Amino acid sequence: MITAIVLIKTSVDRIPEIAESIAALDCVSEVFSVTGTYDLIAMVRVKAHDDLADVIPGRISKIPGVRATDTHVAFRTYSQHDLEAAFAIGLDN
């Protein structure tokens, strides 16, 4: 599974509608409205790298009101659960 973090600039007056349209895509697991340079962050999960081209420029960028995207592909995932398990090694003594 390939995970991409997509930073999205939008028309500010349409953030809720744009976020809902992005969240409705089957490969998008979460959409966050955020402060800063970007308006939304979407978590995209696909089976292959080639699928990113279908999703990001092919679908997300074509949603009315999306002005720009900046995509970051994840190499490895670390979750709080994984970190707790790693640091707990040997503590059961």
Chimera marker file (.cmm) of the C-alpha trace (Angstrom):
<marker_set name="trace">
<marker id="1" x="0.000" y="0.000" z="0.000" r="1" g="1" b="0" radius="0.5"/>
<marker id="2" x="1.314" y="3.447" z="-0.975" r="1" g="1" b="0" radius="0.5"/>
<marker id="3" x="0.456" y="6.377" z="1.300" r="1" g="1" b="0" radius="0.5"/>
<marker id="4" x="0.597" y="9.948" z="0.054" r="1" g="1" b="0" radius="0.5"/>
<marker id="5" x="0.048" y="13.105" z="2.054" r="1" g="1" b="0" radius="0.5"/>
<marker id="6" x="-1.516" y="15.695" z="-0.234" r="1" g="1" b="0" radius="0.5"/>
<marker id="7" x="-1.338" y="19.356" z="0.779" r="1" g="1" b="0" radius="0.5"/>
<marker id="8" x="-4.108" y="21.284" z="-0.959" r="1" g="1" b="0" radius="0.5"/>
<marker id="9" x="-4.730" y="24.979" z="-1.623" r="1" g="1" b="0" radius="0.5"/>
<marker id="10" x="-8.384" y="25.793" z="-2.258" r="1" g="1" b="0" radius="0.5"/>
<marker id="11" x="-10.828" y="28.604" z="-2.719" r="1" g="1" b="0" radius="0.5"/>
<marker id="12" x="-11.155" y="29.641" z="0.927" r="1" g="1" b="0" radius="0.5"/>
<marker id="13" x="-14.887" y="30.289" z="0.718" r="1" g="1" b="0" radius="0.5"/>
<marker id="14" x="-15.513" y="26.660" z="-0.388" r="1" g="1" b="0" radius="0.5"/>
<marker id="15" x="-13.282" y="24.675" z="2.002" r="1" g="1" b="0" radius="0.5"/>
<marker id="16" x="-16.080" y="22.533" z="3.542" r="1" g="1" b="0" radius="0.5"/>
<marker id="17" x="-17.569" y="21.548" z="0.158" r="1" g="1" b="0" radius="0.5"/>
<marker id="18" x="-14.161" y="20.810" z="-1.353" r="1" g="1" b="0" radius="0.5"/>
<marker id="19" x="-13.117" y="18.766" z="1.694" r="1" g="1" b="0" radius="0.5"/>
<marker id="20" x="-16.298" y="16.700" z="1.456" r="1" g="1" b="0" radius="0.5"/>
<marker id="21" x="-15.744" y="16.065" z="-2.266" r="1" g="1" b="0" radius="0.5"/>
<marker id="22" x="-12.177" y="14.906" z="-1.620" r="1" g="1" b="0" radius="0.5"/>
<marker id="23" x="-13.210" y="12.762" z="1.360" r="1" g="1" b="0" radius="0.5"/>
<marker id="24" x="-15.800" y="11.022" z="-0.832" r="1" g="1" b="0" radius="0.5"/>
<marker id="25" x="-13.058" y="9.573" z="-3.068" r="1" g="1" b="0" radius="0.5"/>
<marker id="26" x="-12.560" y="5.877" z="-2.323" r="1" g="1" b="0" radius="0.5"/>
<marker id="27" x="-8.761" y="6.158" z="-1.970" r="1" g="1" b="0" radius="0.5"/>
<marker id="28" x="-8.884" y="9.043" z="0.527" r="1" g="1" b="0" radius="0.5"/>
<marker id="29" x="-8.915" y="7.954" z="4.165" r="1" g="1" b="0" radius="0.5"/>
<marker id="30" x="-8.961" y="11.383" z="5.861" r="1" g="1" b="0" radius="0.5"/>
<marker id="31" x="-9.162" y="15.060" z="4.994" r="1" g="1" b="0" radius="0.5"/>
<marker id="32" x="-8.100" y="17.705" z="7.508" r="1" g="1" b="0" radius="0.5"/>
<marker id="33" x="-8.720" y="21.438" z="7.356" r="1" g="1" b="0" radius="0.5"/>
<marker id="34" x="-5.555" y="23.121" z="8.625" r="1" g="1" b="0" radius="0.5"/>
<marker id="35" x="-3.929" y="26.458" z="9.307" r="1" g="1" b="0" radius="0.5"/>
<marker id="36" x="-0.917" y="27.715" z="7.405" r="1" g="1" b="0" radius="0.5"/>
<marker id="37" x="0.033" y="27.812" z="3.741" r="1" g="1" b="0" radius="0.5"/>
<marker id="38" x="-2.392" y="25.054" z="2.749" r="1" g="1" b="0" radius="0.5"/>
<marker id="39" x="-6.100" y="24.776" z="3.433" r="1" g="1" b="0" radius="0.5"/>
<marker id="40" x="-6.557" y="20.984" z="3.452" r="1" g="1" b="0" radius="0.5"/>
<marker id="41" x="-4.455" y="17.875" z="3.918" r="1" g="1" b="0" radius="0.5"/>
<marker id="42" x="-5.665" y="14.588" z="2.441" r="1" g="1" b="0" radius="0.5"/>
<marker id="43" x="-4.342" y="11.134" z="3.253" r="1" g="1" b="0" radius="0.5"/>
<marker id="44" x="-4.390" y="9.058" z="0.056" r="1" g="1" b="0" radius="0.5"/>
<marker id="45" x="-3.806" y="5.300" z="0.046" r="1" g="1" b="0" radius="0.5"/>
<marker id="46" x="-3.425" y="3.369" z="-3.213" r="1" g="1" b="0" radius="0.5"/>
<marker id="47" x="-2.075" y="-0.013" z="-4.278" r="1" g="1" b="0" radius="0.5"/>
<marker id="48" x="0.580" y="1.209" z="-6.732" r="1" g="1" b="0" radius="0.5"/>
<marker id="49" x="2.542" y="4.389" z="-7.482" r="1" g="1" b="0" radius="0.5"/>
<marker id="50" x="0.872" y="4.667" z="-10.895" r="1" g="1" b="0" radius="0.5"/>
<marker id="51" x="-2.479" y="4.990" z="-9.126" r="1" g="1" b="0" radius="0.5"/>
<marker id="52" x="-1.331" y="8.302" z="-7.611" r="1" g="1" b="0" radius="0.5"/>
<marker id="53" x="-1.469" y="9.897" z="-11.061" r="1" g="1" b="0" radius="0.5"/>
<marker id="54" x="-5.083" y="8.798" z="-11.431" r="1" g="1" b="0" radius="0.5"/>
<marker id="55" x="-6.040" y="10.147" z="-8.016" r="1" g="1" b="0" radius="0.5"/>
<marker id="56" x="-4.137" y="13.384" z="-7.504" r="1" g="1" b="0" radius="0.5"/>
<marker id="57" x="-3.950" y="15.157" z="-10.871" r="1" g="1" b="0" radius="0.5"/>
<marker id="58" x="-6.740" y="13.027" z="-12.308" r="1" g="1" b="0" radius="0.5"/>
<marker id="59" x="-9.356" y="13.461" z="-9.594" r="1" g="1" b="0" radius="0.5"/>
<marker id="60" x="-8.390" y="15.724" z="-6.664" r="1" g="1" b="0" radius="0.5"/>
<marker id="61" x="-6.956" y="18.532" z="-8.815" r="1" g="1" b="0" radius="0.5"/>
<marker id="62" x="-10.071" y="18.518" z="-11.011" r="1" g="1" b="0" radius="0.5"/>
<marker id="63" x="-12.457" y="19.195" z="-8.131" r="1" g="1" b="0" radius="0.5"/>
<marker id="64" x="-13.810" y="22.745" z="-8.592" r="1" g="1" b="0" radius="0.5"/>
<marker id="65" x="-12.097" y="25.090" z="-6.157" r="1" g="1" b="0" radius="0.5"/>
<marker id="66" x="-8.848" y="23.107" z="-5.825" r="1" g="1" b="0" radius="0.5"/>
<marker id="67" x="-6.120" y="25.573" z="-6.826" r="1" g="1" b="0" radius="0.5"/>
<marker id="68" x="-2.901" y="23.612" z="-6.172" r="1" g="1" b="0" radius="0.5"/>
<marker id="69" x="-1.559" y="20.426" z="-4.599" r="1" g="1" b="0" radius="0.5"/>
<marker id="70" x="1.787" y="19.390" z="-3.133" r="1" g="1" b="0" radius="0.5"/>
<marker id="71" x="2.212" y="15.639" z="-2.693" r="1" g="1" b="0" radius="0.5"/>
<marker id="72" x="4.514" y="13.806" z="-0.301" r="1" g="1" b="0" radius="0.5"/>
<marker id="73" x="4.867" y="10.020" z="-0.608" r="1" g="1" b="0" radius="0.5"/>
<marker id="74" x="5.490" y="8.179" z="2.657" r="1" g="1" b="0" radius="0.5"/>
<marker id="75" x="8.405" y="5.751" z="2.855" r="1" g="1" b="0" radius="0.5"/>
<marker id="76" x="7.484" y="4.175" z="6.177" r="1" g="1" b="0" radius="0.5"/>
<marker id="77" x="4.665" y="4.551" z="8.683" r="1" g="1" b="0" radius="0.5"/>
<marker id="78" x="5.221" y="4.984" z="12.403" r="1" g="1" b="0" radius="0.5"/>
<marker id="79" x="2.162" y="5.062" z="14.618" r="1" g="1" b="0" radius="0.5"/>
<marker id="80" x="1.903" y="5.792" z="18.323" r="1" g="1" b="0" radius="0.5"/>
<marker id="81" x="1.004" y="2.125" z="18.831" r="1" g="1" b="0" radius="0.5"/>
<marker id="82" x="4.207" y="1.004" z="17.051" r="1" g="1" b="0" radius="0.5"/>
<marker id="83" x="6.359" y="3.397" z="19.096" r="1" g="1" b="0" radius="0.5"/>
<marker id="84" x="4.839" y="2.287" z="22.402" r="1" g="1" b="0" radius="0.5"/>
<marker id="85" x="5.499" y="-1.363" z="21.518" r="1" g="1" b="0" radius="0.5"/>
<marker id="86" x="9.105" y="-0.625" z="20.554" r="1" g="1" b="0" radius="0.5"/>
<marker id="87" x="9.876" y="1.272" z="23.762" r="1" g="1" b="0" radius="0.5"/>
<marker id="88" x="8.115" y="-1.314" z="25.924" r="1" g="1" b="0" radius="0.5"/>
<marker id="89" x="10.521" y="-4.097" z="24.953" r="1" g="1" b="0" radius="0.5"/>
<marker id="90" x="12.022" y="-5.572" z="28.112" r="1" g="1" b="0" radius="0.5"/>
<marker id="91" x="9.719" y="-3.693" z="30.489" r="1" g="1" b="0" radius="0.5"/>
<marker id="92" x="7.680" y="-6.780" z="31.360" r="1" g="1" b="0" radius="0.5"/>
<marker id="93" x="10.390" y="-8.120" z="33.716" r="1" g="1" b="0" radius="0.5"/>
<link id1="1" id2="2" r="1" g="1" b="0" radius="0.2"/>
<link id1="2" id2="3" r="1" g="1" b="0" radius="0.2"/>
<link id1="3" id2="4" r="1" g="1" b="0" radius="0.2"/>
<link id1="4" id2="5" r="1" g="1" b="0" radius="0.2"/>
<link id1="5" id2="6" r="1" g="1" b="0" radius="0.2"/>
<link id1="6" id2="7" r="1" g="1" b="0" radius="0.2"/>
<link id1="7" id2="8" r="1" g="1" b="0" radius="0.2"/>
<link id1="8" id2="9" r="1" g="1" b="0" radius="0.2"/>
<link id1="9" id2="10" r="1" g="1" b="0" radius="0.2"/>
<link id1="10" id2="11" r="1" g="1" b="0" radius="0.2"/>
<link id1="11" id2="12" r="1" g="1" b="0" radius="0.2"/>
<link id1="12" id2="13" r="1" g="1" b="0" radius="0.2"/>
<link id1="13" id2="14" r="1" g="1" b="0" radius="0.2"/>
<link id1="14" id2="15" r="1" g="1" b="0" radius="0.2"/>
<link id1="15" id2="16" r="1" g="1" b="0" radius="0.2"/>
<link id1="16" id2="17" r="1" g="1" b="0" radius="0.2"/>
<link id1="17" id2="18" r="1" g="1" b="0" radius="0.2"/>
<link id1="18" id2="19" r="1" g="1" b="0" radius="0.2"/>
<link id1="19" id2="20" r="1" g="1" b="0" radius="0.2"/>
<link id1="20" id2="21" r="1" g="1" b="0" radius="0.2"/>
<link id1="21" id2="22" r="1" g="1" b="0" radius="0.2"/>
<link id1="22" id2="23" r="1" g="1" b="0" radius="0.2"/>
<link id1="23" id2="24" r="1" g="1" b="0" radius="0.2"/>
<link id1="24" id2="25" r="1" g="1" b="0" radius="0.2"/>
<link id1="25" id2="26" r="1" g="1" b="0" radius="0.2"/>
<link id1="26" id2="27" r="1" g="1" b="0" radius="0.2"/>
<link id1="27" id2="28" r="1" g="1" b="0" radius="0.2"/>
<link id1="28" id2="29" r="1" g="1" b="0" radius="0.2"/>
<link id1="29" id2="30" r="1" g="1" b="0" radius="0.2"/>
<link id1="30" id2="31" r="1" g="1" b="0" radius="0.2"/>
<link id1="31" id2="32" r="1" g="1" b="0" radius="0.2"/>
<link id1="32" id2="33" r="1" g="1" b="0" radius="0.2"/>
<link id1="33" id2="34" r="1" g="1" b="0" radius="0.2"/>
<link id1="34" id2="35" r="1" g="1" b="0" radius="0.2"/>
<link id1="35" id2="36" r="1" g="1" b="0" radius="0.2"/>
<link id1="36" id2="37" r="1" g="1" b="0" radius="0.2"/>
<link id1="37" id2="38" r="1" g="1" b="0" radius="0.2"/>
<link id1="38" id2="39" r="1" g="1" b="0" radius="0.2"/>
<link id1="39" id2="40" r="1" g="1" b="0" radius="0.2"/>
<link id1="40" id2="41" r="1" g="1" b="0" radius="0.2"/>
<link id1="41" id2="42" r="1" g="1" b="0" radius="0.2"/>
<link id1="42" id2="43" r="1" g="1" b="0" radius="0.2"/>
<link id1="43" id2="44" r="1" g="1" b="0" radius="0.2"/>
<link id1="44" id2="45" r="1" g="1" b="0" radius="0.2"/>
<link id1="45" id2="46" r="1" g="1" b="0" radius="0.2"/>
<link id1="46" id2="47" r="1" g="1" b="0" radius="0.2"/>
<link id1="47" id2="48" r="1" g="1" b="0" radius="0.2"/>
<link id1="48" id2="49" r="1" g="1" b="0" radius="0.2"/>
<link id1="49" id2="50" r="1" g="1" b="0" radius="0.2"/>
<link id1="50" id2="51" r="1" g="1" b="0" radius="0.2"/>
<link id1="51" id2="52" r="1" g="1" b="0" radius="0.2"/>
<link id1="52" id2="53" r="1" g="1" b="0" radius="0.2"/>
<link id1="53" id2="54" r="1" g="1" b="0" radius="0.2"/>
<link id1="54" id2="55" r="1" g="1" b="0" radius="0.2"/>
<link id1="55" id2="56" r="1" g="1" b="0" radius="0.2"/>
<link id1="56" id2="57" r="1" g="1" b="0" radius="0.2"/>
<link id1="57" id2="58" r="1" g="1" b="0" radius="0.2"/>
<link id1="58" id2="59" r="1" g="1" b="0" radius="0.2"/>
<link id1="59" id2="60" r="1" g="1" b="0" radius="0.2"/>
<link id1="60" id2="61" r="1" g="1" b="0" radius="0.2"/>
<link id1="61" id2="62" r="1" g="1" b="0" radius="0.2"/>
<link id1="62" id2="63" r="1" g="1" b="0" radius="0.2"/>
<link id1="63" id2="64" r="1" g="1" b="0" radius="0.2"/>
<link id1="64" id2="65" r="1" g="1" b="0" radius="0.2"/>
<link id1="65" id2="66" r="1" g="1" b="0" radius="0.2"/>
<link id1="66" id2="67" r="1" g="1" b="0" radius="0.2"/>
<link id1="67" id2="68" r="1" g="1" b="0" radius="0.2"/>
<link id1="68" id2="69" r="1" g="1" b="0" radius="0.2"/>
<link id1="69" id2="70" r="1" g="1" b="0" radius="0.2"/>
<link id1="70" id2="71" r="1" g="1" b="0" radius="0.2"/>
<link id1="71" id2="72" r="1" g="1" b="0" radius="0.2"/>
<link id1="72" id2="73" r="1" g="1" b="0" radius="0.2"/>
<link id1="73" id2="74" r="1" g="1" b="0" radius="0.2"/>
<link id1="74" id2="75" r="1" g="1" b="0" radius="0.2"/>
<link id1="75" id2="76" r="1" g="1" b="0" radius="0.2"/>
<link id1="76" id2="77" r="1" g="1" b="0" radius="0.2"/>
<link id1="77" id2="78" r="1" g="1" b="0" radius="0.2"/>
<link id1="78" id2="79" r="1" g="1" b="0" radius="0.2"/>
<link id1="79" id2="80" r="1" g="1" b="0" radius="0.2"/>
<link id1="80" id2="81" r="1" g="1" b="0" radius="0.2"/>
<link id1="81" id2="82" r="1" g="1" b="0" radius="0.2"/>
<link id1="82" id2="83" r="1" g="1" b="0" radius="0.2"/>
<link id1="83" id2="84" r="1" g="1" b="0" radius="0.2"/>
<link id1="84" id2="85" r="1" g="1" b="0" radius="0.2"/>
<link id1="85" id2="86" r="1" g="1" b="0" radius="0.2"/>
<link id1="86" id2="87" r="1" g="1" b="0" radius="0.2"/>
<link id1="87" id2="88" r="1" g="1" b="0" radius="0.2"/>
<link id1="88" id2="89" r="1" g="1" b="0" radius="0.2"/>
<link id1="89" id2="90" r="1" g="1" b="0" radius="0.2"/>
<link id1="90" id2="91" r="1" g="1" b="0" radius="0.2"/>
<link id1="91" id2="92" r="1" g="1" b="0" radius="0.2"/>
<link id1="92" id2="93" r="1" g="1" b="0" radius="0.2"/>
</marker_set>
